[in-house]
Amino acid sequence: MKEKVLEIINFIRSSKNLPYVKCIDESTRLREDLEMSSFDMAELTVHIEDEYGVDIFEDGLVNTIGEIYAKLQK
C-alpha cells in the first residue's frame, strides 16, 4: 500500500515537473512538503479511489500521508 501511494504521488508530481520523491512517512504533509495544490489533491483522490475503492476525502480533508494510510486501513 505504501509503495502504491508513493507511486501515485510521484505520478502527480511528474505532471508538474517536480522532482521524484524517494520516501514519505506518516508525518509528510501533502500541501507543504509535497507541494500539492487543490487540483493535485483531487487527482490524488481519484487515483486512490480507483486503486482501493476508498474516498479519502469522504469525511473531510486529509493533510498528511498518515491520514491517508489510516483511511486505507479501515
Buried (B, 14 or more C-beta within 10 A) or exposed (E): EBEEBBEBBBEBBEEEEBEEBEEBEEEBBBBEBBBBEEEBBEBBBEBBBEBBEBEBBEEEEBBBBBBBBEBBEE
